[in-house]
Amino acid sequence: GTPAGDAWIARASAAYPGATNSPRWLKEMEIEWGALGGMRVFPQWEHWVAAGKIVIQPFEPHGYRLYAHYDHGWRNPLSYVVWGVGGDGQIAALWETYGSGIGVFNMARIIKGEDVILGDGRRLAGNPHAGKEVWKVADPSIWAEDQPMADGTNKTVAELYRRQGIFFTPGERGGDTMVAEWLHGHFWKNPLEPLLRITTDCPKLIWEIGQQRHKELSAHAAATRDQPEDLVDKNNHAWDGMKMFLKKFPPK
């Protein structure tokens, strides 16, 4: 924060590919232990959040059509986010539920707007936008018939939800790099005038976006091979749902 300190950072970081955005700089100098997982997809994310334009306070979505995404999980977290799309094309993530060990029947109650207390004491608020979603897009894996039932047959997770009155539309998996390019080049081309915003009612989505990293080859392997285009498959449950949702509203 001083001229001398900033000058030292500029000189010292020049030795690292990517300067202060380098994963090795972040681990060695900023003490981010997971930094060597790869270069961050959104290296300025904390600054964008602090600017208060992409991440905003909750609001009543009058005039917005509502949608939702669902990424299933039990041991790993599930993610359910309600999205709004305004008549001017503005998109906003409005509200989320996120967590592991919630289960289909509890989650169905939450989606329908009921507050739930889990066996471990966690209290989860019901969906304040229940019944207003035009459609809910979900990971296509929930249509795999792998849930044993009392009648000896196997049912899909999607079928278990259907029996609770919750209906999903199959989403499309993959597309990490494509969606990241949309965000950089379209939705957040100008972070001070974003076309996609996220309310503070979606803290895990906000956190996961900042965790997304490119896969990185070691320095030795990178001498003979191009760096991969894939992202690290970690901390991406809300991110995966966001991708499925945005594929329904791609940039023109």
Buried (B, 14 or more C-beta within 10 A) or exposed (E): EEEEEEEEBEEEBEEBEBEBBBBBBBBEBEEBEBBBBBBBBBBBBEEBBEEEBBBBEEEEBEEBBBBBBBBBBEEBBBBBBBBBBEEEEBBBBBBBBBBEBBBBEBBBBBBBBBEBEEEEEEEBEBBEBBEBBEBBBBBBBBBEEEBEEEEEEEBBBBBBBBEBEBEBBBBEEEBBBBBBEBBEEEBBEEBEEBBBBBBEBBBBBBBBBBBBBBBBBEEEEEEEEEEEEEBBEEBBBBBBBBBBBBBBBEEE
